[in-house]
Amino acid sequence: MNNKKFNPYKRLHEESSIQDVLGKMISGYNLEKGIDKLNVREAWIKLLGPGIAAYTQQVELRKDTLFVALSSNVLREELSYGLDKIIAMINEDLGKEIIKKIILR
């Protein structure tokens, strides 16, 4: 892997797709963690559905731990039984292992 600092003003000499260029910019400006935070929030809502999303007050990723604030104690208890499955589903949806632990509040 090339450890040179990203230069946004340097032209690429080969043809590149928009996806490749954006990927280089995201990694060059160290934006992966911010993008991961957004993607995890979207994945939570998409994978768990609108019913659970209605009771979700906050979804926050800190390092490899996902903190989820729920407004229903009953739902919190029910979700606590399937945390390993939820972690696997979100990581699979994102295509990489971002979450190792979920804390429900």
HELIX and SHEET records of a PDB file:
HELIX    1   1 ILE A   18  GLY A   28  1                                  11    
HELIX    2   2 GLU A   32  TYR A   55  1                                  24    
HELIX    3   3 ASN A   73  SER A   80  1                                   8    
HELIX    4   4 LEU A   83  LEU A   94  1                                  12    
SHEET    1   A 3 THR A  56  ARG A  62  0                                        
SHEET    2   A 3 THR A  65  LEU A  70 -1                                        
SHEET    3   A 3 LYS A 101  LEU A 104  1                                        
END                                                                             
